Amino acid sequence: MHLYPVEKSVISLNSLLEVDDLTSATTFLDWGGNQGNLLSFDNFPIERSNYTCVDVDEEALNVGAITYPEADFIHYNKFNKVYNQSGNADEAFPTIDTNQDIIFAFSVFTHTDFNEFKETVLWMKDTFTYRKIIISLIGTNSTILLNRFYNARVEREGSSIDIRDLANEPDTNIAYLTDNNTIIRNQMGADGVTCQTFLTMYDTSFVLEQLGGTIQIVHDLEYPFLVIEP
Ligand SMILES: C[S@@+](CC[C@H](N)C(=O)[O-])C[C@H]1O[C@@H](n2cnc3c(N)ncnc32)[C@H](O)[C@@H]1O
């Protein structure tokens, strides 16, 4: 189980509120919402009974369901290299109330491969009645974020491959950083990898070409957020 600390989700919520103040939202789908941390903040205005959290980490969801019994916590048993190594690669998407004003995924597709990101967003667009789908990314040119991740890895592991200049390398639509400090540049390579840490960085123009929407840069950390409206 990876319980995501509540204090870290301050960044998730503050970034989200820069994109939408949520005042006209009633229903909310938190994709990869872990233990439902957003519900712990006074400035998160969604009723608990209108909040749905989907995650691949069943134990984190169970903790959320005990803390917030009015909310809906749904397990999606999809394989993830870090968060659900016993999950199924071809798991069907879960059944969820299709009326979700805001669909939010913070720091989720930064830990999956691009195929999964794309399939999930296409399914979301087809399945839900929504006002906005809002997804956090790390860009291959996200200087502040890459610097932050680089420093964290050096602190944790003693060294790191230099990920701070990805945008100036060839073929940088997608870069997957795995354990052992290996960067993988193609989807097939990333598919075969099981590891404890996995970070995916995208060229934001490539993501826009593939999925549509707009990019908004938010927070002091300059997160690129993909925002898709119907
Ligand atoms: C870094 S945590 C972020 C937690 C939360 N979004 C937040 O900002 O507080 C990443 C979360 O995404 C979940 N996750 C990873 N792959 C997923 C997927 N394919 N579908 C849904 N959740 C996924 C993980 O289990 C984990 O809870």
The ligand as an SDF file (V2000), in Angstrom:
LIG
                    3D

 27 29  0  0  0  0  0  0  0  0999 V2000
    1.3060   10.2010   -6.5130 C   0  0  0  0  0  0  0  0  0  0  0  0
   -0.2120    9.5170   -6.0130 S   0  0  0  0  0  0  0  0  0  0  0  0
   -1.3000   10.9190   -6.1380 C   0  0  0  0  0  0  0  0  0  0  0  0
   -2.5000   10.8530   -5.2210 C   0  0  0  0  0  0  0  0  0  0  0  0
   -3.5620   11.9200   -5.4100 C   0  0  0  0  0  0  0  0  0  0  0  0
   -3.9730   12.0780   -6.7950 N   0  0  0  0  0  0  0  0  0  0  0  0
   -3.1330   13.2490   -4.8540 C   0  0  0  0  0  0  0  0  0  0  0  0
   -2.6950   14.1130   -5.6060 O   0  0  0  0  0  0  0  0  0  0  0  0
   -3.2470   13.4280   -3.6480 O   0  0  0  0  0  0  0  0  0  0  0  0
   -0.6470    8.5350   -7.4550 C   0  0  0  0  0  0  0  0  0  0  0  0
   -1.9160    7.7260   -7.2770 C   0  0  0  0  0  0  0  0  0  0  0  0
   -2.3590    7.2250   -8.5500 O   0  0  0  0  0  0  0  0  0  0  0  0
   -2.7920    5.8910   -8.4010 C   0  0  0  0  0  0  0  0  0  0  0  0
   -2.7490    5.2480   -9.7260 N   0  0  0  0  0  0  0  0  0  0  0  0
   -1.6710    4.8490  -10.4390 C   0  0  0  0  0  0  0  0  0  0  0  0
   -2.0270    4.3590  -11.6320 N   0  0  0  0  0  0  0  0  0  0  0  0
   -3.3740    4.4800  -11.7020 C   0  0  0  0  0  0  0  0  0  0  0  0
   -4.3310    4.1870  -12.6960 C   0  0  0  0  0  0  0  0  0  0  0  0
   -3.9700    3.6530  -13.8420 N   0  0  0  0  0  0  0  0  0  0  0  0
   -5.6320    4.4430  -12.4470 N   0  0  0  0  0  0  0  0  0  0  0  0
   -5.9980    4.9780  -11.2530 C   0  0  0  0  0  0  0  0  0  0  0  0
   -5.1360    5.2850  -10.2760 N   0  0  0  0  0  0  0  0  0  0  0  0
   -3.8440    5.0310  -10.4940 C   0  0  0  0  0  0  0  0  0  0  0  0
   -1.8380    5.3420   -7.3530 C   0  0  0  0  0  0  0  0  0  0  0  0
   -2.3010    4.1540   -6.7600 O   0  0  0  0  0  0  0  0  0  0  0  0
   -1.7460    6.5090   -6.3860 C   0  0  0  0  0  0  0  0  0  0  0  0
   -2.7560    6.4660   -5.4230 O   0  0  0  0  0  0  0  0  0  0  0  0
  1  2  1  0
  2  3  1  0
  2 10  1  0
  3  4  1  0
  4  5  1  0
  5  6  1  0
  5  7  1  0
  7  8  2  0
  7  9  1  0
 10 11  1  0
 11 12  1  0
 11 26  1  0
 12 13  1  0
 13 14  1  0
 13 24  1  0
 14 15  1  0
 14 23  1  0
 15 16  2  0
 16 17  1  0
 17 18  1  0
 17 23  2  0
 18 19  1  0
 18 20  2  0
 20 21  1  0
 21 22  2  0
 22 23  1  0
 24 25  1  0
 24 26  1  0
 26 27  1  0
M  CHG  2   2   1   9  -1
M  END
$$$$
